[in-house]
Amino acid sequence: MTFHTYILRSTTTSRFYVGHTGNLQKRLFEHNNNRTRSTQNRGPWKLFHSEEYATKVQASRREREIKRMKSRKWIEDLARASR
């Protein structure tokens, strides 16, 4: 099983959300259908960036690393560099 660290972007507010999951499609569905309290009524959400990891621990660490940056520009540069 693979795990993903992902960044979503709200199409209405342009805000970012960073998380990790074992099922990216299911998680995106949950965000877009108000099943996640922290993103309720702030969508719709589009996948902005994702990274794949072999373990949940690795994905979780990367999520925390991205959140520590607290920078819109850094997140946008990260996504641009991976394209």
C-alpha positions as CSV (number, residue, x, y, z in Angstrom):
1,M,0.0,0.0,0.0
2,T,1.2,3.5,-0.8
3,F,0.5,6.7,1.1
4,H,0.2,10.2,-0.2
5,T,1.0,13.7,1.2
6,Y,-1.3,16.0,-0.6
7,I,-2.1,19.7,-1.0
8,L,-5.6,20.8,-1.9
9,R,-6.6,24.3,-3.1
10,S,-10.0,25.7,-2.7
11,T,-11.4,27.0,-6.0
12,T,-13.5,29.6,-4.2
13,T,-11.1,31.0,-1.6
14,S,-7.7,29.9,-3.1
15,R,-6.7,28.6,0.4
16,F,-4.6,25.5,0.8
17,Y,-5.1,22.4,2.8
18,V,-2.3,19.9,3.5
19,G,-2.9,16.3,4.6
20,H,-1.9,12.7,4.2
21,T,-3.8,9.6,3.3
22,G,-3.7,6.0,2.1
23,N,-6.5,6.6,-0.4
24,L,-6.2,9.9,-2.2
25,Q,-9.4,9.7,-4.3
26,K,-11.6,8.8,-1.3
27,R,-10.0,11.6,0.7
28,L,-10.6,14.2,-2.0
29,F,-14.3,13.0,-2.2
30,E,-14.6,13.4,1.6
31,H,-13.2,17.0,1.4
32,N,-15.5,18.0,-1.4
33,N,-18.6,16.5,0.2
34,N,-18.2,18.2,3.6
35,R,-17.2,15.1,5.5
36,T,-14.0,16.8,6.8
37,R,-14.7,19.4,9.5
38,S,-11.6,21.5,8.8
39,T,-12.6,22.0,5.2
40,Q,-16.4,22.1,5.4
41,N,-18.1,24.8,3.3
42,R,-14.8,26.0,1.9
43,G,-14.6,24.0,-1.3
44,P,-14.8,22.8,-3.9
45,W,-11.3,21.5,-3.5
46,K,-8.9,20.6,-6.3
47,L,-5.8,18.5,-6.0
48,F,-2.9,20.9,-6.2
49,H,0.1,18.7,-5.5
50,S,0.7,15.2,-4.2
51,E,3.7,13.0,-3.3
52,E,3.7,9.2,-2.9
53,Y,5.4,7.4,0.0
54,A,5.9,3.8,1.0
55,T,4.9,4.2,4.6
56,K,2.3,6.3,6.6
57,V,5.1,7.6,8.8
58,Q,7.0,9.1,5.8
59,A,3.8,10.7,4.5
60,S,2.9,12.1,7.9
61,R,6.4,13.5,8.3
62,R,6.3,15.2,5.0
63,E,2.9,16.7,5.8
64,R,4.3,18.2,9.0
65,E,7.3,19.6,7.1
66,I,5.1,21.3,4.6
67,K,2.9,22.7,7.3
68,R,5.9,24.1,9.2
69,M,6.8,26.2,6.1
70,K,3.6,28.3,6.5
71,S,4.2,29.9,3.2
72,R,1.9,30.2,0.2
73,K,4.9,31.0,-2.1
74,W,6.8,28.0,-0.9
75,I,3.8,25.7,-1.6
76,E,3.3,27.2,-5.0
77,D,7.1,26.8,-5.8
78,L,7.0,23.2,-4.6
79,A,4.1,22.3,-6.9
80,R,5.8,24.2,-9.8
81,A,9.1,22.4,-9.3
82,S,7.4,19.0,-9.4
83,R,5.8,19.5,-12.8
